[in-house]
Amino acid sequence: MKKLLTAVTALLITQTALAGVKIEHWVAPSGARVYFVESRVLPMLDVQVDFAAGSVFDPAGKSGLAAMTRGTLDLGAGSRDESAIAEQLADIGANLGGGADTDRASVALRTLSAAEQREPALAILRSVLHQPRFDAAIFEREKARTIASLKEAMTRPDSIAGKAFWGALYPTHPYGQQATPESVAGLSRDDLAAFHARYYTAANASITLVGDISRREAERIAEALTASLPKGEAAALPAAPQPATGSLIKLAHPASQAHVYIGLPAIERGNADFFPLLVGNYTLGGGGFVSRLMKEVRDKRGYAYSVYSYFAPLRQAGPFQIGLQTKRSQAGEAINVARDVLDGFLKDGPSEEELLAAKANLTGSFPLRLDSNKKLLENAANIGFYGLPLDYLDSYQAKVQAVTADEIKQAFARHVRPDNLITVTVAAD
């Protein structure tokens, strides 16, 4: 019976995904933007509050501040200390999640939708957003933990390569500035409080609610969560990243495997070329074992167990990246093959067979991106935070199907210029 119920629930959610997702949008009296998807399949409510408060807003010399602020936000708030928050959430079967990335800081709540569980869970979320304690002892503990983690990461070739890659792509832009043990050591509790006061404001927030509540209830919840926040103003983005200058950066390391990253700043969220790049990249390196990079680098030559490519659009131009690991002695050959594959794709684009396969996979797997409340929340939150069209999910499959091979070639030509590619290697001979 349990298996049958699980199968029926999955079928209902999948049918909902296929039928389209209705995202309702309004601006709360507080000034926060709100996005709501009513979903009655499960007695759950998922809430995510996003602030434009990611690492791009770290002040000069204080890299890591955004992450530290978000990391300590729910470790004591209002009248509740760290233990009280954890115990009360456990008692009502709710949990808090979220984190900080390049663009945003998020606080997410999952709770049962019944009022006796929902209301105390929302009260905890509200206090976390409004009244974080930033307790001095906990701050020092988390700072020490972060510094230790950063020092450990500096010994790993993958982490070294990633930091060097982002630094080379964005040498004068905040996207390239990353936390170091020294920058985190210089942070104070007052820095966290000031960052919170500046960026955790109603005008800088978007709220996404998905679950078993009505529009009226969603309006009440959204306003209650943000009414006591400072109104503030939306955070201004820095100047756009400059085009990359092609270069090769080689970093020594004793590892037996070389780590290779190739790429450049490419595309921002909402760019009209997103769908041609998405469909084209499936053939280039996003389609796993059917991609050209995998066939040429791994299958034919055995240079790498895995090789991939992807576009990561951000609020400003996010990276296009090719990545692989290989024996340090054959890193040069592997890079040459990867570059040759890319050059061939830029010249010819996908074949008709490759184009049809890419479209079939991307549209066929799309419902799996919406088969749970959590996935609905993630997608709706992205739409809200990045200001994408409300029908983005409904039109996704049609836009994938409409892409032509010529559009792919033109989009790649605009955003992936071989002379601008930056290559970072760690542990290559």
N, C-alpha and C positions, 0 to 999 in steps of 0.2 A: 504493500500500500504506500509506504514512504517513497519508494522509487517511482511509483505511478504519479504521486502528487508532485514530485520534483520534475518529472517529465512534462506534466501538464503545465506547471508554472513556467518552465522554460519555453514551452510552445506559446503560451499566452504572451510572454514578453517578446519573443521573436516576432509574433504576429503584430504586436504593437509597433515594433521597429519597422516592419515592412509597410505598415499603414501610415507611417510618418509620425513625427514628433511635434506636437503643438507646444511651442515655447511662447509663453505670455511675458510681456515686458512692460514695466512702468518705472517711474521714478518716485521713490518714497518721499514723504514730506521732509525727511532729514536731508534729502539730496542724493542718497545712495541709489544706484541703478539696480533694479531687481529683475530676475529672470526666473520663471516658474513653469514647471512641468507637472501637471497632475497625473499621478500614476497610482491606480487603485489595485494593482495586481498583488502587492504585498503590504502588510500593515506596518510600513516603515516610512521614515522621513529622513532624507539626507539634505543637509544644509552646508553650503560652502560660502565663506566670505573671503573675497579676494581683494587685496590692496595693491596698488602700484607701489610696492615697497620692496622690490627685489634688489639684488646686488648692484644693478645699474645705478642705484641711488646712494651707494656708499660714498661718503665724503672722501676727498683726497686724503690718503694716509690712514684711512680707517676701513680698509677692505676687511670684510667679514662682519661688519656691523649689522647689516640687514639679516644675515643668517643668525647671529647671536640674539638679536631682538626677537625674531620669531621663535628661536629655539627655547627661550626662557619665558615666553608669553604665558604658557599654560602650566608653569611650574609654581603656581601660587597666584591667586587673584582674589581681590576683595577680602572677604572674611575667611576664605579657604586657603589653607596651605597646600603644598604639593601632594601630601598624602590624602588630605580630605577630598581634593578633586578626583584623584584616582579611585578612592573608595566609594564616593558617591556615584561616579559614573558606573562602576562595577555593580553597585546595588541595583541600579535601574536598567542594566544591560545596554548602556550606551557607550560610545567611544569617541574620543577626539583624535583628529589627525591633521594632516597638512604639512606645510613646510615652506621654505623660501627657495626660489630659483633666481634666474637672471633678471626676469621682469617683475615678478610678483611674490607676495607672501600670502599664504592661504591658511585659513583655519576651517576645518571640516568637522561636522558633527553627524553621527549616525545614531538614530534612536528609534524605538518603537513609536508609532504615531498616536497611540492612545494617550489621552491627556495626562494620566497619572505618571507615565514615563516621560512623555514629551516635554511637559512644562518644567520639571526640575532640570532636565538635560539642557533646555534652552537657557535656563537661568544661569547655569554654569558657563555656557558659551558666552552669554552676555557679559558676565563678570570678567572672563578672560579677555574679551575685546576691549572693555572699558577700563578695567582696574587691575592690570597686571602689577604684581608686587615688585618684580625685579629684585627679589630678596638678595642682599649682599652676599650671604654665604653661598646661596645657590648660584649666583652669578659667577663667583670665583671658582666654584666647582666646575661649572660648565665651561668657563674659559680655560681652565687647566685641561679639561678633557678635549676641548677643541684643539688646543695647541699640541697636545700629544698626538692627536689624530693627524694633524697637518704634518708634523715631523715624521710620522710613520709613512704617510703618503709620499713624502719626498724621497723615500728609498725605493718606491715601486716604479718600474719603467712605464707602465701604462699611465700612472698619474703624472709622472714627469712629462711624458709626451703630451698629455692633454693640456696641462698648464702652458707648456711652451707653444702649443698649437694656437690656443685662444689668445695668448699674448702676442703672437706674430700676426694673427688675423686682425686684431684690434689694438695696435700699439698705442694709439692716442684716444681710444674710446673706452668708456667704463666697462664694456663687455670684456675687455682684455685684462682688467685689473682684478686680481684674485687674492683671497686671503692668504696671509703668510703667518708663521708663528709670531713674527715681530709685530705685524699690524694688529693681530688679535690681542697680543700682550699689552698693547697700548690702549685698549678700550677700557672705558670705565662704566659703572652703572649709570652715571648721568648721561653718557652717550646713548645708552639704550632708551632711557626715558625721553630724551630729546627726539630721537628718531621716531619713537612711537607717537609722540605728540604731533610731529610734523606729518607723518605719512599714514597713520592709522586714523583717518578721518572719514566722515560720511561722504564728502564729495570725491574722495579718492577710492571709494569702495564699490564693488559690485557683489551682489548677493544672489546665489542660485539655490533654489529649493526644488527638490524632486521628491514626490511621494504622495502618501495617502492623506492629503489635506485639500481643502477647497481654496479657491482664489481669495476669498475673504479672509480665511485663516492665514494664508500666505502673506497677505498685505499686513495683517496685524503683527505677525512674527518679524517680518522684515523691518518694520518701523520700530518695534521694541528692541531689536538688536542694534539699531544704529541711532536711535533718537538722542541718546546721551553722549554720543561721540562728538568731538569738536566738528563743526561743519567743515572747516578747512577749505582746501581747493585741490583740484586735480594736479597731480605731480607733473611737472614739465619734463619732457625728454631732453637729453643732451643733443648736440648736433649729430647728424647722421654719420655713421662710420664712413671713412674714406675708402676708396677702392684699394684692394690689396696690391702690393708690389711683389712679384714673383721672387721666391728665394728658396734656398735649401738650408735647413738648420739641422746639424748633426750633433747629438749629445751622447757622450760616452756613458757606458754602463756595463757592468760585468755580466748581465743576464745572457742566457744562451739564445733567447728569442729576441729578435728586433721588433720594435713597435713602430709602425709607419702610419702617419696621417697626412693626407693630401687634401687641400681645399682652399676656400676663399669665402669672404662674406658674400651672400647671394640674394636672399629674399626676405621680405618682411611679411607678417601676417596680413591677409587681405589682398595681396598682390594678384593681379589678373592672370599672371602666368603660373599660379600655383598648380592648377590641374594639369596643364601640359607637362610641367616638371614632375609632378607626382606620377603620372602615367609613364612618362619616359624613363624615370629612374627605376621603375620596376624592372624594365629590361636591362638597364645598365648594371645596377648592383643592389636593388631593393627586393628582388624576387627570389632570394635564396638560391637554391641549386639550379634554377632555370635562368639566372642572370648571366650576362656576358662575362662580368668580372669573375664570377665563380667558375664558369666553364673554362676560361683561359688561364686564370692564375692557379686555381686549385686542380680542376679535373685534368687538364692537359699537361700541366707542368709540375704539379705537386708542390708549389712554392708556399702554400698556406692552407691551413685547415679551414679557415673562414676568411672571407673578404666581402666587404659591403660598401654601399654608398647610400647617402640620404641627404635630404634637405631638412633643415631645422628652422623654420621661419619664426622670428621673434617680433616684438613690437617695432624694432628696427632690423636692418638686414642681418638675418641669422645665417649660419654657415651652410655651405655645401661641403660634404666630407666623404672621402674615401678612406677606409681603414683596413689594415691587415696586420697580422703577425707572421713572421717567417724566420728561418734560421738566419743568424746574423751574417753568415757568409754569402747568402744569396739575396740580401735585401735590395741591392742595386738592380739585379735582374727582375725581381718582383715589381719594383717601382716602374721599371721600363715597360713591363708588360701591362701594368695597370694604366699607365699613361697612354700606351698604344691603344688599348681598348677604349679609353675615353675619347681619344682623338678620332678613332673610327666611328664611334657613336655620334660625336659632334658633326662629322662629315656626312654620314649616311642616315642617321636617325634609326628608328626601329623598322624592321620589316613588317609587312602586313600581318604575318603570322604572329610575330612578337607583340604587335599592337593589340591584336584580338585577345591573346593570352593575358596580357596585362589588364585589359578592361574586364575580362571575365573574372580574374582573381580579385581585383579591387572591388567590383560590384558584388560579386558572390560572397565575399567575406564581410561586406559592410554590415549586415544585420548583427554579426557577432560583436560589433563595436557598441551595440545598443541593447544587449540582452540582459542587463541588470540595472538596478537603480544607480549603482555606483558608476557604471559606464555612462548612463544617461547624464548623471551629475557632471562627470568630467567633461563631456562634450558640450553640454549647455553652459558650463562655467567658462570654457574656452571661447564660446561664441560671445558670451557676455563681456568677459574681460577684454577680448581683442576687438570687440565691436563688429563681429561678422554678421552677415544677414541672418535674420531670425529663421528663414527657410533654408539655411545652409545644409542641414541634415536631410531635409526633404529633397533638395535638388542635387545632392552629392552624386548619386548614381547617374543621373542624367548628364551631369557635367563631365563625369568620367567618360561616359559613352560618346559624348560629342567631340572629344579630343581627336585631332587628326595628326598624322605623322609630320606634316609640314609645320603645324603649330608647335610640336615638340622640338623640332630642329630650331625653329626661330626662338623659342623660349630659352633653350640651352645656349644658343649663341649670344643671347642678351645677358645671361647670368653666369655662365661658366666660360671664362676666357682663359685658354691654356697658358698664356704668358703671365697671367696674374696668380697662378696657382702657387701656394706655399706648401712645401714638403718638410715635414718634421720627422726625423728618425731618432730613435733611442736604442742604443746597443747594436748598431749596424757597423760592420767592418768597413 
